[in-house]
Amino acid sequence: MSSYILEIDAERFKNILKKADKVCGTLEPSNRKIAFFAEDNEMYVMASDGCLTGYFDLSPFLLSKSLSPFEVPLDVVKQFTSELSGKVVFSYQNGILSLKCLSEILQLKVGYIPSQREHEFHIQKQTDEDTIRISKRKFLAELDLVSGYLEEGSSVDIFYSASAFEFVSQHAGIVSYARLKAENVGQTQAALPEEISIPFVSARHLIKSMELEEIEELKITFNSAEEKMHLTGEAIYTICGDVPSQSPERVRQLCAQVTPDCRLFTSQLQKVLRRALLAGRFSDIELYTRLNQIVVVSHYSSIAYKGTLEVECAKEFSIKTKAYLLRSAINRIGSQNLIISVIDKFVVIASPSLTRFLILGNQGSQ
């Protein structure tokens, strides 16, 4: 069998492993693996959580013969390289991967990739006509807003049309919505509306991995036939999804009606929500208006908490949800001030810029 040898910069390799670690998340250790494969004279590392897949360019790699993809345990390689510096010699022969640095060497018997999975080991090329360019920081911030308070089994809906993204999610009676304008759009993507519903867990893994990338701009394309979204930064990511079950139209129209009925400092609300967790992480919480106050009440089992905010509101409202979920969502709005708007049967908490929104059902006045 052919042998393959190349030198890898240790810091570059460790950085890739950190990103791969974020992609895999909290999978069972036996499922936290990285795969190596070669394409277009480059060696790549691939990691996946089963939906989100990251492709990381490891090193130029001139092949005289084809290299079949193989995988090894991520945690073992990550631990071995954690204190290395300089160059790591990567060698592969007869089903054994060897990593050597100075006087240390790690040898691993690899797992071969079944032929039915080999289609996964391919880098999708992007063209300018297919690409949406957008600020990485802004895109991740909006994705963080709509995914940060979700729990297992939830999903995030992403819509693209008229050169703008819309992000929508719903959990525990809280609907979150954000809108973000794309900065530079290819001709094809400018004309075509796109949509995808991605798992909450993979959305969180994507954020954590891409936060490690030192870039300012993302390139995004959609593959409607495969129901996937592709994101390119320093690395290339693909994320699977479904067709969203609902259009964003109703949420969009509701948010367009927002006018301030209450104004308050975000820090005021954050403080009382933090105090409300004295009743426990899983406590129920209610916020309601009374005279010139917003009253906050939380309770769980034998513990109850009550606090007030001195805030004048033009309309009365009452909302109920889980304390830690509301706090998590409020923390991600990211503005110093908040607007509360009462619209029919709904209460909308928004940033003053009217680009980020939380929507809850209005239970009525107390």
SVG drawing of the C-alpha trace seen along z (x, -y; Angstrom):
<svg xmlns="http://www.w3.org/2000/svg" viewBox="-57 -56 70 58">
<polyline fill="none" stroke="black" stroke-width="0.4" points="0.0,0.0 1.2,-3.5 2.7,-5.8 2.0,-9.5 4.1,-12.0 3.7,-15.7 4.7,-18.4 2.0,-20.3 2.4,-23.5 1.4,-22.5 -0.5,-25.8 -2.4,-25.5 -3.3,-21.9 -4.4,-22.8 -6.6,-25.6 -8.3,-23.2 -8.9,-20.7 -10.4,-23.5 -12.9,-24.2 -13.6,-20.6 -14.2,-20.2 -16.9,-22.9 -18.5,-21.3 -18.8,-17.9 -20.1,-19.5 -21.2,-17.1 -21.5,-13.9 -20.6,-10.7 -16.8,-10.3 -17.0,-7.3 -18.8,-9.5 -16.4,-12.5 -14.1,-11.8 -12.2,-13.6 -11.7,-12.4 -8.8,-13.0 -9.2,-13.2 -7.4,-14.8 -8.9,-16.9 -7.3,-19.2 -3.9,-18.6 -5.0,-19.7 -5.3,-17.6 -8.5,-18.3 -9.8,-17.5 -13.5,-16.9 -15.7,-17.0 -19.4,-16.6 -22.2,-16.4 -24.4,-14.5 -25.9,-17.7 -23.3,-20.4 -20.0,-19.4 -16.8,-21.4 -14.1,-21.1 -10.7,-22.4 -7.8,-23.0 -4.8,-21.3 -1.9,-21.5 -1.0,-21.4 -0.7,-17.7 0.6,-16.6 -0.6,-13.1 1.0,-10.5 -1.8,-8.0 -5.3,-8.3 -5.9,-8.5 -9.0,-6.8 -10.7,-8.9 -10.1,-7.6 -11.1,-8.7 -9.6,-8.8 -10.8,-9.8 -10.8,-13.6 -10.3,-13.7 -7.1,-11.5 -5.5,-13.7 -6.6,-16.9 -5.1,-15.8 -1.8,-14.7 -1.3,-18.0 -2.4,-20.3 1.1,-21.0 3.0,-20.6 4.9,-23.4 6.8,-23.6 6.2,-21.0 4.1,-17.9 5.1,-15.1 2.0,-13.4 2.6,-9.9 0.1,-7.3 0.8,-3.7 -0.9,-0.3 -3.9,-1.7 -1.8,-3.4 -1.7,-7.2 1.4,-8.5 1.8,-12.0 5.4,-12.9 6.7,-16.0 10.3,-16.1 10.6,-13.0 6.9,-12.2 4.9,-10.0 1.2,-9.0 0.1,-6.0 -3.5,-5.3 -5.2,-2.5 -7.6,-4.3 -11.2,-3.6 -11.8,-3.4 -14.8,-5.2 -17.5,-3.0 -17.9,-3.5 -21.5,-4.7 -20.2,-7.7 -17.4,-8.7 -19.7,-11.3 -19.4,-13.3 -15.8,-14.0 -16.1,-16.6 -15.7,-20.4 -18.5,-22.3 -17.1,-25.1 -18.8,-28.5 -19.1,-31.1 -19.8,-34.8 -23.2,-34.4 -24.2,-31.9 -22.8,-33.8 -24.2,-36.0 -21.6,-38.0 -22.3,-39.1 -20.6,-40.3 -19.6,-37.2 -20.1,-39.1 -23.6,-40.3 -24.7,-37.0 -23.6,-35.1 -25.1,-37.7 -28.6,-37.3 -28.3,-33.5 -27.2,-33.6 -30.3,-35.7 -32.8,-33.2 -30.9,-30.0 -29.4,-31.0 -32.6,-30.3 -33.7,-27.2 -33.5,-23.6 -33.1,-20.1 -35.5,-19.4 -36.0,-23.1 -35.0,-24.5 -34.1,-27.9 -35.8,-29.0 -33.6,-31.1 -35.2,-32.9 -33.5,-34.9 -35.1,-37.2 -34.7,-40.7 -31.1,-40.7 -32.0,-40.3 -31.9,-37.4 -34.7,-36.8 -34.2,-34.5 -37.2,-33.1 -37.5,-30.6 -40.1,-29.6 -39.8,-27.9 -41.7,-27.9 -44.0,-30.7 -41.2,-33.0 -40.9,-33.8 -37.7,-35.5 -37.2,-37.4 -34.3,-39.2 -33.6,-40.8 -30.2,-41.4 -29.4,-43.0 -26.8,-41.3 -23.9,-43.4 -23.0,-42.0 -25.1,-39.5 -24.4,-37.5 -26.8,-37.8 -28.4,-34.3 -28.9,-34.7 -30.3,-38.2 -33.2,-36.9 -34.0,-33.7 -35.7,-33.5 -34.3,-30.7 -35.3,-29.1 -34.1,-26.4 -34.9,-25.2 -31.8,-24.0 -31.5,-22.1 -30.9,-24.2 -27.9,-22.1 -26.1,-22.4 -26.8,-26.2 -25.0,-26.5 -22.1,-24.4 -21.8,-26.5 -21.7,-29.7 -19.0,-28.4 -16.8,-27.1 -17.0,-30.2 -16.3,-32.5 -12.8,-31.0 -12.3,-32.2 -10.4,-35.5 -12.4,-36.8 -14.8,-39.6 -16.9,-38.3 -18.9,-35.1 -19.9,-33.7 -23.2,-31.8 -25.0,-29.7 -28.1,-27.6 -28.5,-24.1 -32.3,-23.7 -32.1,-20.3 -30.1,-18.9 -31.8,-21.2 -28.4,-22.5 -26.8,-25.8 -23.1,-26.3 -20.9,-28.9 -17.4,-29.7 -14.9,-31.6 -11.4,-30.3 -13.1,-26.9 -16.1,-25.5 -19.3,-24.5 -22.4,-22.8 -25.5,-22.4 -28.5,-20.3 -32.1,-21.3 -35.8,-21.0 -38.3,-23.3 -39.7,-25.7 -43.2,-24.8 -44.3,-28.5 -43.7,-31.7 -42.2,-34.6 -44.9,-36.9 -47.1,-37.0 -44.2,-37.7 -42.8,-40.3 -46.1,-42.1 -46.5,-42.1 -43.0,-43.5 -43.7,-46.2 -46.4,-47.5 -44.2,-48.0 -44.4,-51.4 -43.1,-52.1 -45.6,-51.6 -42.8,-51.2 -39.1,-52.1 -36.5,-50.8 -32.8,-50.1 -31.8,-46.6 -29.7,-46.4 -32.9,-47.0 -34.6,-44.1 -31.5,-41.9 -31.0,-42.5 -34.5,-41.6 -34.5,-38.5 -31.2,-37.4 -32.8,-37.8 -35.9,-35.9 -33.7,-32.8 -33.4,-32.6 -36.5,-30.5 -34.5,-28.1 -33.4,-27.6 -36.6,-25.9 -38.9,-28.5 -41.9,-30.0 -41.9,-33.7 -44.6,-36.4 -44.2,-40.0 -47.2,-42.3 -48.0,-46.0 -49.4,-47.6 -49.8,-51.4 -46.4,-52.8 -44.5,-49.5 -43.6,-46.3 -43.9,-43.5 -41.8,-40.4 -42.9,-37.2 -41.1,-33.8 -41.8,-30.6 -40.7,-27.0 -41.7,-24.3 -41.6,-26.0 -39.6,-29.1 -41.1,-32.4 -39.6,-35.7 -41.2,-39.1 -39.5,-42.3 -40.6,-45.5 -39.4,-48.0 -40.4,-51.6 -41.5,-51.9 -44.4,-53.8 -46.3,-51.9 -49.0,-53.3 -50.8,-49.9 -51.2,-47.0 -49.9,-43.5 -49.0,-40.2 -46.6,-37.6 -45.6,-34.2 -42.7,-32.0 -39.6,-30.3 -37.3,-32.6 -34.0,-31.4 -35.2,-31.3 -36.4,-34.9 -33.2,-36.0 -31.1,-34.2 -33.1,-35.8 -33.1,-39.3 -29.3,-39.1 -28.8,-38.5 -30.8,-41.5 -27.6,-43.4 -28.9,-47.0 -28.6,-49.3 -32.4,-50.1 -35.5,-48.1 -38.9,-48.9 -42.0,-47.0 -45.0,-47.2 -48.5,-45.7 -50.2,-44.7 -53.5,-43.0 -52.8,-39.6 -49.1,-40.0 -46.3,-41.7 -43.2,-42.5 -39.8,-43.3 -37.5,-45.0 -34.3,-46.8 -34.6,-50.5 -33.2,-49.8 -36.3,-47.6 -34.1,-44.8 -34.4,-42.3 -37.6,-41.2 -39.0,-38.8 -42.8,-38.1 -44.9,-36.6 -48.6,-36.1 -50.4,-38.8 -52.2,-37.1 -54.1,-40.4 -53.7,-42.9 -53.6,-42.1"/>
</svg>
